[in-house]
Amino acid sequence: MTSLPRFTPRRPLGRTGFTATAVGIGDLADRTVPRGELVATLARALDAGLNVIDTAPGYEDGLSEEVVGEALRGRREGVFVIDKVDELDAPVAPQVEQSLRRLGLASVDLFALHAVKSLAQWEELARPGGALAQLEACVAKGQARFKGISCHHPDALVAAVRSGRCDVVMFPLGPFVDARYVEDVLPLARERGVGVVSFKTFGAGKLLGDTEGYGRPLQARPRGKVGSGGEAPGTPVLPHLSVAECVRYTLTLDPDVMLMGMGFPNEQDAALQAASAFRPLDAAGMRAVRERAHAAIQGKGAVWWNPLSPEVAAG
């Protein structure tokens, strides 16, 4: 196990006033791993200086929140904690209370409405008395300092930013994402002072390995490819990107915080070493990574974080 580089806060997370590190700690809950190991792995990332943590009740059915709460005991100060409201059509207040109970905290820094999938869904959430208004009431009660959304649709994100009701928006940024996230949402959020927290740096793992996402084995392999592992041990079967390429590409896009799931120390080593060594890519370098990412994602199942393009949806 290598020693981790030390990260320091870089810039304010939108208008929150919190100065965040460029890299944040994504979900690391895994019920196949002893709980103590999960807590130690998260604490190791905190020891490296990372000061943004993301969790949600649906991550391993509450285990993620419990692990985050345990890891933060005695070291809550100076850490920006993001939690989510998962059930968007259910009352918000009970969900917030249950999450805080699992965390063992009186409040978090941000609650986000989780996985908003369309403009129509955003409009329903934002209506008078809707989930966003309910979340605003929780903020007024002191259960969170800020509110926002995690979203898989550029049109919904644009509307959310323009509404002025979101302090932070969370959305995919990486070598294989819909261009509208980069060309429309990111500059608008910067212009309006809305914090940007990104995810899908590794395309749910698809860009790094032969998986349908988050380590799930491929159910069907592209024609002509051999079984997992290739012709010889360690030989890639399908095109892959490296951790360093994905990290460098995403940091060149420059979100306020890039979340990365780092559930094991060796994953932390690779991700944080790559982030520490970051140098921006030029336009040609970005284009080359995108082209390789396009090849690396083929045959690996649905890319659920990318909505259909307007042209495809219309046709």
Secondary structure as UniProt FT lines:
FT   STRAND          11..12
FT   HELIX           14..16
FT   STRAND          19..20
FT   STRAND          23..25
FT   TURN            31..32
FT   HELIX           35..47
FT   TURN            48..49
FT   STRAND          52..54
FT   TURN            57..62
FT   HELIX           63..71
FT   TURN            72..74
FT   TURN            77..78
FT   STRAND          80..85
FT   TURN            88..89
FT   HELIX           92..103
FT   STRAND          108..116
FT   HELIX           119..125
FT   TURN            128..129
FT   HELIX           131..140
FT   TURN            141..142
FT   STRAND          144..151
FT   HELIX           154..163
FT   STRAND          168..172
FT   HELIX           179..180
FT   HELIX           181..185
FT   HELIX           186..192
FT   STRAND          195..199
FT   TURN            201..208
FT   STRAND          211..213
FT   TURN            214..215
FT   STRAND          216..217
FT   TURN            223..224
FT   TURN            228..229
FT   TURN            233..234
FT   HELIX           243..253
FT   STRAND          257..260
FT   HELIX           265..276
FT   HELIX           283..297
FT   TURN            298..299
FT   TURN            304..305
FT   HELIX           310..314
//
